[in-house]
Amino acid sequence: MRVEEKKRRIRSDKKRDVKPSLPIDLKECIYRLSYITNTPVKNVVESICISGLASSKVMDYLSNYFRRGFSCGSTVYMGDMSKEPIRQLYKNIEKERVSTRLKDGHGETYDVLKRLAYALDCSPALAASFLIEASIRNSDFVDEYMTRHLEEELDQGRLKELKEVLKFINKNNPYKEEYSLHNLISYIMDELKVGATNLGSSVQNWLESIQHKK
């Protein structure tokens, strides 16, 4: 009897589990983003990793810790084995683990993360931790992430009104400090945290309260 071996098909969307340990305040920040955008934590973490790996600003910052060479797009960074390993930076810091799943395959997110880990001379999980921290502190990511979710949850009229409010604040504030969209959303969430369910409903409630005061 002829026995045919069946080859296992490899899924094109195969993902790899990654469980980085993060400083407590950073983990809380991610959970807050998850809460106000009504998005699972693992998806938020994945978005942060993807954004960070694609950001020249984040990569330029991380390159200060490269012990081996790393290429990103058309940019090639040199490594220096005399640099202090990043694992030393995370010593004696209280941390908690988060979980995410990254696409695995040539050129995919996990593949790039592995190369980043090699350049940083650490494990992929630790490289992810460092990447997440560098990315979340990049205000460009937070602005883009919050704006994307606002556009998904608010109708065009309310989104336009929200942007007008932000424009007014920046034009008339006396503190010489420019407020970004995520600054305003953070304020709204602090004010409406009790009973708020997600970003969209909180912003809508806030806009309605402003209208009632006019």
N, C-alpha and C positions, 0 to 999 in steps of 0.2 A: 504494500500500500504506500502510495506516494504521500509524503507529508510536506506541505508547503509552509515555509516559515513566513509569518506575517510580520512585516516591518511596522514598528510603531511609528505612527505619524507624529511629527513634531509640530506642535501648534505654533503658528506665526505670532500669536499674542501671548506666548509663554511669559510668565512673570516669576520673579525670584523674591522670596521673603527677605526683608532687611529690617533689622531691629536695633536701631541706634539708641544709645543712652544719652539723654540730654540733661543739661542743668535744669533744675526745677522751674526757674523763672521762664526759661525758653519753652519748656513743655507746656506751661500754663498759657503762654502766648499763643502757641499752636492750637491748644484746646479752645481758646477764646475765638480765634479765627474760625475754627470748626463750628462753634456755637452760633456766631453771628452770621455766618454764611449758610448754615444748615447743611454742612458738608461733612461726610465721615472723616475722622482724623487721618486715616490711612491715605485718603485721597488728597487731603491738604498737604501732607508730608510729601507725597509723590509730586505734586505740583511745585512745591518748593525746590525739590531736587532737580527737576527738569529745568525750571527757570534759572537756578543757580549755575548749572552746567552750561547753559547757553549765554550767560551774562559775562561779558568781558570785564566788567567792574568787579564781579565776584572772583573771577579767575585771577585777575591781577592781584587781588588781595591775597588769595590763597597761595599764589606763587612765591610769596615771601617765606613760605614754609616748605617749599619743594626741596626734597633731598635728592630727587632724581628728575630727569627731564620729563616734560609733559607737553603734548601738542593739543591745541584746541582750535579747530578750524584752520586758519592760515597762520595762527600764532604759535610759536614754539618757545617754551619756557625752559631755561637751564636749571638744573638741580645743583645742590651743594650739600654733600654729606656731612659737612661740619655744622650744619644748622641743627638746632635743638629739635628733637622729635616732638610732634604735636601731642603725643600721648602724655608728655610731661605737663602740658598746659591744662590737661583735664584731671590732674591728680588732686586729691583732697577737695574735690567739688562734689556735692551731693547731686546725684543724677537719678533719673527714672527712665525706663525704656518706653519707646513708642514703636509701633509696627507699621510697615508699609510694604507694598509690592511694586517692584520695578521691572519694566520690560527687559527680558534677557535675550540677547542675540547680538550679532555683529553690528556695532555702531549704535546699539540701543542704550537706554539709560544705565542699566546695570553694567554693561560692558565699559562705558565711559567711567562709571564710578570705580570699577576695578583698576583702571589705568590711573585714576586720580589717587587711589589708595597706594598704588605702587610708587607714585611720585612723592607722596607724603610719608612713605615708609610706615604704613600702618594697615590695619584690617579695613575691609570695605565698610563695616559698621561704624568704625571710628571716623573714617573719611566722610561718611554720610552725616555724622554728628557735626563735624566741623563745617561741612558744606551747608547744612541746614542753618547753623548759627550765622554764617557769613551771609547767606541769602536773606534770612528774615530781617537782618539788620540793614539790608539794602532797601531803602524806602521805595525804590522803583518797583520792586516786586509787590509790596503791600498795596501800593496805589493801583497797579494793574490788576491785581487779584480782586481787590474790593470793587473796583470799577466794573470788572467783568460780571461779578455777581449782582451788582446793582442793575446793570443793563438787562440781566436775565430776569430780575424780580420786579423791577419798577416799570410802569408804563412810560412812554416817551414824555408825556406831559409832566409827570412828577420828577422824572430824571432831569429834565430841562430846568425845572424849578429849583431842584436841589443844587444844580451847578450854578444857577444865578445867585443862590444864597451864599455859596462858597465864594463866588466872585465879589459879592458885596462885602463879605467879611475881610477878604484880602485887601480890598480897596479902602476900607474905612477903619481897619484896626490900627491902634496907635502904638503897637508894641514892636513894629518893624520885624514881625515874624510872619512868614507866609504859611497859611494853613493848607494842607493837602486834603484830598478827599478822605483818606483813611483817618486823619485827625478829627474831621467832623463826624465821621461815623463812630469813632471811639467815644466822642462826647455824647452823641445821641444814645449809644448803648448804655453809658453810665447813667444817663438821666432816665432811661426807660427800661432798665434791667428788670425791674419788678413787673412781671406779667408779659415781658417781651418773649416772643417765640423764635423770631429769626430776623435777619437783617432787613428784608423787605418790609415786613409789618412794622418794625420799629421806626424805620425812616418814614413810612407813610403816616404813622401815628404822630410823629414829630412835626411833619409838614402840616398835618391837619390842625395840630395845636397852634401852630404859627398863624394859620389862616383865621382861626377863631379869635385870635388876639387883635387882628387888624380892625 
